[in-house]
Amino acid sequence: MKTINQLIKNLKKENDLLPRINFSVLGDFSTQFLVKAIKGYAFEYGYNFEIYEADYDQVDLQVFNSESELYSKQSEFVLLAESYLKIQKLFYKSPLSERHNFATDYVNRIANLHQNINDAIAPKAVMIFNIIEEDDGVFGNFGNKVSSSFLYQIRKINFLLMDLAIQNPSLHIVDVKKIHQRLGDKQSFSYNTYISTDILFSLDITPIIAKNVCDISTTLLGKFKKCLILDLDNTMWGGVIGDDGLKGIEIGSLGIGKAFTNFQKWAKELKNRGIILAVCSKNFEDVAKTPFERHPDMILKLEDISVFVANWNNKADNIKYIQSILNIGFDSMVFLDDNKFERELVKSNIPNLEVPELPEDPAEYINYLKGLNLFETASYSQNDLKRTLQYQEESKRKNEEMKFSNQDDFLKSLNMEAKIEPFNDFNLPRIAQLIQRSNQFNVRTIRYSEQELSELAKSENHICFSVSLKDVYGDTGLISVIILKKSEDNLFIDTWVMSCRVLKRGVEGFIANYIINLAKKIDGIKQVEAEVIPTAKNHLVKDLYLDLNFEKKDDIWILKMEDSGELKCFIKTIGE
Amino acid sequence: MEMTEVLAQINEIAKDVFDDENIVLAENTTANDVEDWDSITHVQLLFSVEKQFGIKFTSSEIAKFKNIGEIIACILAK
């Protein structure tokens, strides 16, 4: 965690080369430090946030005036920073007879603010603070039994806000209540400076709130963690399996085993949410696997682990190996190891990898890690549950591939079937997720939000579809999203993203064939046009269109309908 | 603690807050003497001082500080 002084120093550093993101902050307290801290953290995350800070306490004025500065900024993110003090003021002003409706009225106001901002500039996200549940103590514990008490109404607000956020994909909650709960009143507020400056939050809590704001925004921009790599001895269990043996390691009821059991339960929950688990240990492989296979108290089993690496090579090399199998960026992986030496070695070799320090006492692992908010996500879909299985199927496919001398024979043996579907309510969350997650196979890296996607699906000038794939080894699910834009005589490939799990299986050719056939069916279309916007991560698609027989003219790739032929492909279409 | 020692520690904090390694504070230094000393860095400075010495200034103390010497006197009195 960075201090406010460190973050403010970041503001003087060179940030011209970083991606520029327009951001607006509207608050009902003095937000100068918050704004500086957000900008400072964005720098840490590799972004240049250009922040518009509205004048003090102008939320409604800015939002309900269509000509306000807020709307002239075209912000991709809008933060509404309202404090519990403001809410308390409103509550005390409302007549006693209306107070049981206070929460509903307040949340309706937020819904209205969100709706207005959304209609005016459709940002990627409108973020709001939830409410610090600071009771006024007027009713004591009895406040829990009085629906018109301040306590009852602020708790209800937090619950209703979550419901509102569920209904509105572009509304996101910054869980300030949770942050305050960890830090406590004393560290969260500087009452002494509040009197003279109206700066509500202390300079201790401000950087943490800013970090969470940046976590949410950069996750929506496509930067987040996908994989957790775990050491074994003294990280996953107490003791050394090679020395202490199956009966000697501390897990379950032995020694401080409970701490490790809890840690494993947490890791398992992450896995269930879609985080890939991998193991990287200095051990003999059979010895390292024994607890997973035979210890009755182990929570994690071998089937929970996507890639298991145990040998005596250095850990940096082993993590590079894990990365090569998973085919995701180092910056989307987290490595946990109790041993400082190993952490330092890995950090110095792979600077992009996230390697948190760990507390000395394993009993504190989870609480510490929770505070780092490592696993922010911008979406959650059923597909997340299947991810581990899919990576395991992939390693089976890789083993099988080595048996074939001829790539075509291997592809034929897979019996691949693809399903093409338009966007609908069922697949939209997964489509939005793929658009956010894909960095490597992503031709133009436009991160449409779920809402924007649902509008594109309705647009007459766009053709949107998704592709799902399965083969003899399993179902890879929805793996590609394509958005085509119709103009007078051409079809432009606005978006094409694909999961890296299905590379080298001819899916590109299959999709190109589909697009070409589609173009032929539309009257007046003479050519398909495409563009590749290079990023630091999408080298993979540099020659995509060249391989698909497009010709380059200036920066646009063109395939004339008369030149187009059917590309080789071993995938059958089903259920169209 | 001695006055000079407190001054030395505040001087270190000021280097960090004003991001200037060459800054030299004296008891009679005021906000006017330091280029980057504005309302923002003022809050930052007092916050960092509170943390360093494990104390809290009251709101009325904060309102009255005129120079570095007064801050030091206040710390020594706590």
Interface residues (C-beta under 8 A of the other chain):
Chain A: I4 N5 I8 K9 K12 Q32 F33 K36 S190 Y191 N192 T193 I195 S196 T197 I199 S202 L203
Chain B: D16 V17 D19 S39 I40 V43 Q44 L46 F47 S48 K56 F57 T58 S59 E61 I62 A63
